Amino acid sequence: MSGHWVDIAAVGFFALEWLVYALTLEHSAYGRDSLSARMNRYREVWVRRLLDREARMVDMQIMASLQNGTAFFASTSLFAIGGALALLRATNDALVILSSLPVDLSPSPALWELKCVGLVLICVYAFFKFAWAYRLFNYVAILFGSMPPASQRDTREAEAHVIRTTRLFEAAGRHFNRGQRAFFFALGYLGWFVSPWVLFVTTAAVVIVTWRRQFASSAWAAMAPEEDQDKGVVKHRLEP
């Protein structure tokens, strides 16, 4: 155990960064100004404008495209799980290949299998998040279909339905974002297959890239509140 303190520290750093980033993004005042949070405001705008329309076929088509995208990521997660399990079964072959490299990167068989199991767990987590997001998008589509007619848009029932639909819509987007975040961190996790020191670097790189996209990208600037844009507070920034 003492010989693997670097691996333990690297994995601990990886888990801590993932946890802190997720909590900051979803449960802090700072995170309420993220790109995802700004998009949530437009989910409510969409639902309210949907209530004003009698013909809602275009809205259902957009919802179907969101469902198809989520289904694609869910199926991709299953392929990733299969690939990680195949990597786990090919432990001996992988170690032979690694030992033949100019720089010996081959870990012990037990450590290699532990790395593969960790990758499998991340992919399984991503699958559950995408699968649940797909289910929630189905529920949102049902709520779209049961939206009161435009003639009843000023009733209490209509307002309650808008709030209910918006909350469920936000939950679907939140779980989809968590699945994508798992994919991003899975890419950083691959650095551990090279070296625990590389895992430190790749984890930090993933956090920096995802943070920039949420808080300092051109998309984030484009979705700024109108009053900030009018004051010239938001400046154009290049997306990484």
C-alpha positions in Angstrom: 0.0 0.0 0.0 2.8 2.4 0.8 4.3 1.9 -2.7 1.1 3.2 -4.2 0.6 6.4 -2.3 0.9 8.5 -5.5 -1.9 6.5 -7.1 -4.1 6.9 -4.0 -3.4 10.7 -4.0 -4.1 11.0 -7.7 -7.4 9.2 -7.5 -8.3 11.2 -4.4 -7.6 14.4 -6.3 -9.6 13.2 -9.2 -12.7 12.4 -7.1 -12.4 15.6 -5.0 -12.1 17.8 -8.1 -15.2 16.1 -9.7 -17.2 16.5 -6.5 -16.2 20.1 -5.8 -16.8 21.1 -9.4 -20.3 19.5 -9.4 -21.3 21.0 -6.1 -20.1 24.4 -7.1 -21.9 24.3 -10.4 -25.2 23.0 -9.0 -25.5 24.1 -5.4 -23.7 27.4 -5.0 -24.5 31.1 -5.7 -21.5 31.1 -8.1 -23.0 28.3 -10.1 -26.3 30.1 -10.6 -24.5 32.3 -13.2 -23.3 29.3 -15.3 -24.2 28.6 -18.9 -26.4 25.8 -17.8 -28.2 28.0 -15.3 -28.7 30.7 -17.9 -30.2 28.1 -20.2 -32.7 27.0 -17.5 -34.3 30.5 -17.7 -35.0 29.9 -21.4 -36.6 26.6 -20.6 -39.2 28.5 -18.7 -39.5 31.0 -21.5 -40.1 28.2 -24.0 -42.8 26.6 -21.8 -44.6 29.9 -21.3 -44.6 30.7 -25.0 -45.7 27.2 -25.8 -48.8 27.9 -23.7 -49.6 30.9 -25.9 -49.6 28.7 -29.1 -52.4 26.5 -30.3 -50.2 24.7 -32.9 -47.4 23.0 -31.0 -46.1 20.5 -33.5 -42.8 22.4 -33.9 -42.2 22.2 -30.1 -42.8 18.5 -30.1 -40.3 18.1 -32.9 -37.7 20.0 -31.0 -38.4 17.8 -27.9 -38.0 14.7 -30.1 -34.5 15.9 -31.2 -33.6 16.4 -27.5 -34.7 12.8 -26.8 -32.8 11.4 -29.7 -29.6 13.2 -28.6 -30.0 11.8 -25.1 -30.6 8.3 -26.4 -27.5 8.6 -28.5 -25.4 9.3 -25.4 -27.0 6.5 -23.5 -26.2 4.0 -26.2 -22.7 5.4 -26.4 -22.3 4.8 -22.7 -23.2 1.1 -23.2 -20.5 0.9 -25.9 -18.0 2.5 -23.5 -18.9 0.0 -20.7 -18.3 -2.9 -23.2 -14.9 -1.4 -24.2 -13.9 -1.0 -20.6 -14.9 -4.6 -19.7 -13.0 -5.8 -22.8 -10.0 -3.9 -21.5 -10.4 -5.6 -18.1 -10.5 -9.1 -19.7 -7.3 -8.3 -21.7 -5.2 -7.5 -18.7 -2.3 -9.8 -19.7 -2.2 -8.6 -23.3 -2.3 -5.0 -22.2 0.6 -5.5 -19.7 2.7 -7.2 -22.4 2.2 -4.3 -24.8 3.0 -1.7 -22.1 6.1 -3.6 -21.0 7.5 -3.5 -24.6 7.3 0.3 -24.8 10.6 2.3 -24.5 9.4 3.6 -21.1 8.0 0.9 -18.9 4.5 1.9 -17.9 3.2 -1.5 -17.0 1.6 -1.6 -13.5 0.8 -4.7 -11.5 -2.1 -6.9 -12.8 -4.2 -6.0 -9.7 -3.6 -2.2 -10.2 -4.5 -2.5 -13.9 -7.7 -4.3 -13.1 -8.5 -1.7 -10.5 -8.1 1.1 -13.1 -10.4 -0.8 -15.5 -13.0 -1.3 -12.8 -12.9 2.5 -12.1 -13.5 3.3 -15.7 -16.4 0.8 -15.9 -18.0 2.5 -12.9 -17.7 6.0 -14.4 -19.3 4.7 -17.7 -22.1 3.0 -15.7 -22.8 6.2 -13.8 -22.9 8.1 -17.2 -25.4 5.5 -18.6 -27.7 5.8 -15.6 -27.7 9.6 -15.9 -28.4 9.6 -19.6 -31.0 6.9 -19.3 -32.8 8.8 -16.6 -32.5 12.1 -18.5 -34.1 10.3 -21.5 -37.0 9.2 -19.3 -37.5 12.7 -17.9 -37.5 14.1 -21.4 -40.3 11.6 -22.2 -42.2 12.9 -19.2 -41.7 16.5 -20.4 -43.1 15.6 -23.8 -46.2 14.2 -22.0 -46.6 17.4 -20.1 -46.2 19.3 -23.4 -49.0 17.3 -24.8 -51.2 17.9 -21.8 -50.6 21.7 -21.8 -53.8 23.6 -21.4 -55.1 25.4 -24.5 -54.1 29.0 -25.2 -57.6 30.2 -24.3 -56.9 29.1 -20.7 -53.4 30.5 -20.3 -54.4 33.0 -17.6 -55.8 30.3 -15.3 -54.2 28.9 -12.1 -54.2 25.5 -13.6 -52.1 26.8 -16.6 -49.6 28.5 -14.3 -49.2 25.4 -12.2 -48.7 23.3 -15.3 -46.0 25.7 -16.6 -44.1 25.6 -13.2 -44.4 21.8 -13.1 -43.2 21.4 -16.7 -40.3 23.8 -16.2 -39.1 22.0 -13.1 -39.2 18.6 -14.7 -37.5 20.1 -17.8 -34.7 21.5 -15.6 -34.3 18.1 -13.9 -33.9 16.4 -17.3 -31.3 18.9 -18.4 -29.4 18.6 -15.0 -29.1 14.8 -15.3 -28.1 15.1 -18.9 -25.3 17.5 -17.9 -24.2 15.1 -15.2 -23.9 12.3 -17.8 -21.8 14.6 -20.0 -19.7 15.6 -17.1 -19.0 11.9 -16.4 -17.8 11.5 -20.0 -15.5 14.5 -19.7 -14.0 13.2 -16.4 -13.7 9.7 -17.9 -11.3 11.3 -20.5 -9.3 12.7 -17.6 -9.4 9.4 -15.8 -7.6 7.8 -18.8 -4.5 9.6 -17.7 -4.1 7.2 -14.8 -3.5 4.4 -17.3 -0.3 6.2 -18.2 0.8 7.4 -14.8 -0.7 8.8 -11.6 1.2 12.0 -12.3 -0.5 12.3 -15.7 -3.9 11.8 -13.9 -3.2 15.0 -11.9 -2.6 16.9 -15.1 -5.5 15.5 -17.1 -7.9 16.0 -14.2 -6.9 19.7 -13.9 -7.2 20.1 -17.6 -10.7 18.7 -17.6 -11.8 21.0 -14.8 -10.3 24.1 -16.5 -11.9 23.3 -19.9 -15.3 22.5 -18.4 -15.2 25.6 -16.2 -14.3 27.9 -19.1 -17.2 26.5 -21.1 -19.6 27.2 -18.2 -18.3 30.6 -17.1 -16.0 32.1 -19.7 -17.0 31.0 -23.1 -18.5 32.9 -26.0 -21.7 30.9 -25.5 -21.9 32.0 -21.8 -21.4 35.6 -22.9 -24.1 35.3 -25.6 -26.6 34.1 -23.0 -25.9 37.0 -20.6 -29.0 38.9 -19.3 -30.0 41.8 -21.5 -29.2 44.4 -18.9 -25.6 43.2 -18.8 -25.3 43.3 -22.6 -26.8 46.8 -22.7 -24.2 48.0 -20.2 -21.4 46.4 -22.1 -20.4 44.2 -19.1 -20.2 41.0 -21.2 -17.3 40.9 -23.7 -16.8 38.4 -26.4 -14.5 35.5 -25.4 -13.2 32.7 -27.5 -14.5 29.3 -26.6 -11.6 26.7 -25.9 
